[in-house]
Amino acid sequence: MSEAKKPRRLGRIDAWLPPVLYAVMIFMLSSRNYETIHLEHETDKLVHLLLYGGFGYLLLRAFHKDGLRPGRNAWVVLIVVLYGVSDEWHQSFVPGRSVEVLDILFDGLGGMSAVIFGNVADRYGWKVWI
């Protein structure tokens, strides 16, 4: 392998490993019922918004680091919503959990919040793409 390809490959791992690991964390959390994670049902929507906002940020960061700019906002929201749908489907198999369409809405709002934050950061030159 040439030396020119090594930094690019490491850069891609650095870009995409965090959102993949974050998705695994979401999957693991959604595998537990409400009693084992001590989460009140009323705070569930806020948790979805924050968790999927973080996921959206990491996806946006990955697209940014990988140099993929055209359409990245739409891709981030689409990936976040589709992962939210798959998370709800997964929860349908977990005892004590249920499927709620409103959760998917808050997942999408979290993804959109990350996109808005990323666009504002780019516009003002904030260093958020660590």
C-alpha positions, -999 to +999 in steps of 0.1 A: +000+000+000+014+034-009+020+060+017-005+084+001-034+060+008-026+054+045-035+089+058-067+089+037-078+056+052-070+067+087-089+099+081-120+079+070-118+058+101-114+089+123-144+104+105-168+074+105-159+054+136-175+078+161-210+078+145-209+040+141-200+036+178-227+061+188-252+041+168-241+009+186-246+028+219-281+038+209-289+002+200-276-010+233-296+016+252-328+007+233-323-029+242-331-021+278-365-015+293-375+017+311-370+002+346-334-009+340-323+026+327-344+045+353-360+067+326-393+083+332-416+080+302-423+117+302-386+126+296-384+101+267-389+127+240-361+150+253-338+120+254-346+111+218-340+147+208-306+149+225-294+114+216-302+118+179-289+153+179-256+139+190-258+112+164-266+139+137-236+160+148-213+130+145-227+121+111-223+158+100-187+158+113-180+126+094-193+141+061-173+172+068-141+154+076-145+131+046-150+162+023-185+152+013-204+185+012-231+184-015-263+171+000-248+163+034-276+180+053-303+159+037-282+127+041-277+134+078-314+139+084-323+109+063-298+086+081-310+098+115-347+093+107-341+059+092-320+048+122-348+061+144-373+040+125-350+009+129-346+017+166-384+018+171-387-015+152-360-030+174-378-017+205-409-036+194-390-068+204-378-055+238-401-064+268-414-033+284-407-011+254-431+001+228-431+017+193-440+054+192-442+074+160-436+106+181-402+092+191-392+091+154-404+127+150-381+138+179-352+117+164-357+137+132-358+170+151-325+160+168-310+154+134-323+187+120-310+205+151-275+191+144-277+202+108-288+238+119-260+239+144-234+227+119-245+252+093-244+281+118-209+269+129-197+268+093-211+302+086-194+319+116-162+298+114-166+281+147-142+252+153-167+224+160-154+197+136-129+183+161 
